[in-house]
Amino acid sequence: LLELDDYYMTDIHWRQESIVDVSALLIEKIGGKNTSKDIQYIEKSLYPFYGSYYGQAAIKTSPDTLIYLTNDRLENATVYDHIDKTYGKVYMKEKFATIDSYDLFLSGAKSILTITNPIRTSEKELIIFRDSFGSSIAPLLLNDYAKITLVDLRYIATDLLGSYIDFSKDQDVLFLYNTLILNNSYMLK
């Protein structure tokens, strides 16, 4: 489902507006209702997006436009940072135009976050073991879950997870890492 145009020119990450079909396939394979075809999103654009490769390009290139998808569910969702003990939003617009503008999605690199869905259609929960790619796809999965917990094993040791997550519940689990991390698994704690 992914093609070269689904990624930014100046950054390693995929474009959120290009992965709606990927999120639908994930829900289908996990065993959800796959309601993502019925979800209406509003596209919001931010420009200029200077991705992590912008300054390293051998040729002059134009900045990208970062597009994020939103709706009432995503605007009203709450994101809890278990380490900092703070609440935030799915999209942190103040993170755009900082050192890493991709941090707009769920505040960037965080060890453990939980997104709570205010307009839930089920009581299902999802745990995503992820890197930064998970930050932009997790919002697209929220329609099918009451709660999504994101864990970045680069920043938290596995033996601490039981202090933050109740693994006795019936939850779906997704492992989503890019090849740079999988090929350098020493990065995971």
MONOR-V526346 format. One record per run of one state. SS is the DSSP state (h for helix, s for strand, l for the rest). FROM is the first residue (numbers start at 1). TO is the last residue. If there is no record, write none. Layout:
{{SS & FROM & TO} {SS & FROM & TO}}
//
This chain:
{{l & 1 & 3} {h & 4 & 6} {s & 7 & 7} {l & 8 & 13} {s & 14 & 14} {l & 15 & 15} {h & 16 & 18} {l & 19 & 19} {h & 20 & 30} {l & 31 & 35} {h & 36 & 38} {l & 39 & 41} {s & 42 & 49} {l & 50 & 53} {h & 54 & 56} {l & 57 & 63} {s & 64 & 70} {l & 71 & 71} {h & 72 & 76} {l & 77 & 77} {s & 78 & 81} {l & 82 & 85} {s & 86 & 88} {l & 89 & 90} {s & 91 & 91} {l & 92 & 92} {h & 93 & 95} {l & 96 & 100} {h & 101 & 104} {s & 105 & 105} {l & 106 & 111} {s & 112 & 116} {l & 117 & 124} {s & 125 & 130} {l & 131 & 132} {h & 133 & 144} {l & 145 & 146} {s & 147 & 151} {l & 152 & 157} {h & 158 & 163} {l & 164 & 171} {s & 172 & 176} {l & 177 & 178} {h & 179 & 182} {l & 183 & 184} {h & 185 & 187} {l & 188 & 189}}
//
